[in-house]
Amino acid sequence: MLYFAIQELLAHHTHLSPCYKDYIHVDMKVMPMNNSGTKKEGVNLTYNKVSIGQEGYWLDLDFRPGKQHSRGEETMAFLVQTLESLRSLPYSRFLLRADSAYESVGNY
């Protein structure tokens, strides 16, 4: 999804509105999927959502088991891949905003 999202933003010359001066914000948030009222056993799906700019375009998405904490090795690989992909966009300053699920020295 990440490659496709970057290519779409570039192909359509999408303008991203900065959040502060010339900083484009990148939001990372862990979102549990709510399947209330459904019959399920042992289902616990969560996803990491990455959106960019004031417009909130989805940049990347990472599905994972809900019981897997956001400070795992997979999260670090996801973070690195996502942040490295920003280099292909025509912006030079980004402000990463991540919720407390990412709060770990190892992630930064």
C-alpha positions as CSV (number, residue, x, y, z in Angstrom):
1,M,0.0,0.0,0.0
2,L,2.8,2.4,0.8
3,Y,4.4,2.4,-2.6
4,F,1.0,2.8,-4.2
5,A,0.0,5.7,-1.9
6,I,3.3,7.6,-2.6
7,Q,3.0,7.0,-6.4
8,E,-0.6,8.4,-6.3
9,L,0.4,11.5,-4.4
10,L,3.2,12.1,-6.9
11,A,1.2,11.3,-10.0
12,H,-1.6,13.7,-9.2
13,H,0.8,16.5,-7.9
14,T,-1.1,16.4,-4.7
15,H,-0.6,19.4,-2.5
16,L,-0.2,18.7,1.2
17,S,-1.1,21.5,3.6
18,P,1.5,22.1,6.4
19,C,0.4,22.1,10.0
20,Y,3.1,24.6,11.2
21,K,5.2,26.8,9.0
22,D,6.4,24.4,6.2
23,Y,6.1,21.2,8.3
24,I,3.9,18.5,6.8
25,H,2.6,16.3,9.6
26,V,2.6,12.6,9.6
27,D,0.2,11.0,12.0
28,M,0.8,7.4,13.2
29,K,-2.0,5.9,15.3
30,V,-2.9,2.4,16.4
31,M,-6.5,1.7,15.7
32,P,-8.3,-1.4,17.0
33,M,-11.0,-2.7,14.7
34,N,-14.4,-2.8,16.3
35,N,-16.4,-5.9,15.4
36,S,-19.0,-5.5,18.1
37,G,-22.0,-7.8,17.9
38,T,-20.3,-10.3,15.5
39,K,-19.8,-13.9,16.3
40,K,-16.1,-14.5,16.6
41,E,-13.7,-16.5,18.7
42,G,-10.1,-15.4,19.3
43,V,-10.3,-12.5,16.8
44,N,-8.3,-9.4,17.8
45,L,-7.3,-7.5,14.8
46,T,-5.7,-4.0,15.0
47,Y,-4.0,-1.8,12.4
48,N,-1.4,0.9,12.4
49,K,-2.6,3.9,10.3
50,V,-0.3,6.5,8.9
51,S,-1.8,9.6,7.4
52,I,-0.1,12.7,6.0
53,G,-0.9,16.4,5.7
54,Q,-3.9,18.4,7.0
55,E,-5.9,16.6,4.3
56,G,-5.3,13.3,6.1
57,Y,-4.4,11.2,3.1
58,W,-3.7,7.6,4.1
59,L,0.0,6.9,3.5
60,D,0.4,3.4,4.9
61,L,-1.5,0.7,6.8
62,D,-0.2,-2.2,8.8
63,F,-2.6,-5.0,10.0
64,R,-1.5,-7.0,13.0
65,P,-2.9,-9.0,15.9
66,G,-4.4,-6.8,18.6
67,K,-2.4,-8.6,21.3
68,Q,0.9,-7.6,19.6
69,H,2.2,-4.4,21.3
70,S,3.2,-1.4,19.2
71,R,6.7,-1.6,20.6
72,G,7.5,-4.9,18.9
73,E,10.2,-5.5,16.2
74,E,7.6,-5.4,13.4
75,T,6.6,-1.9,14.4
76,M,10.1,-0.7,14.1
77,A,10.4,-2.1,10.6
78,F,7.1,-0.5,9.7
79,L,8.3,2.9,11.1
80,V,11.6,2.8,9.2
81,Q,9.9,1.8,5.9
82,T,7.3,4.5,6.3
83,L,9.7,7.3,7.2
84,E,12.2,6.4,4.5
85,S,9.4,6.6,1.9
86,L,8.8,10.3,2.8
87,R,12.1,11.1,1.0
88,S,10.4,10.5,-2.4
89,L,7.9,13.3,-1.7
90,P,8.7,16.9,-2.7
91,Y,8.7,18.1,0.9
92,S,11.7,18.4,3.1
93,R,10.3,19.0,6.6
94,F,8.0,16.5,8.4
95,L,6.5,16.5,11.9
96,L,5.9,13.0,13.2
97,R,3.0,12.8,15.6
98,A,2.5,9.4,17.1
99,D,0.2,8.3,19.9
100,S,1.5,6.8,23.2
101,A,1.4,3.3,21.8
102,Y,4.7,4.1,20.1
103,E,6.3,5.6,23.2
104,S,9.6,3.7,23.4
105,V,13.2,4.8,23.1
106,G,13.7,1.8,20.8
107,N,11.2,3.2,18.3
108,Y,13.1,6.5,17.9
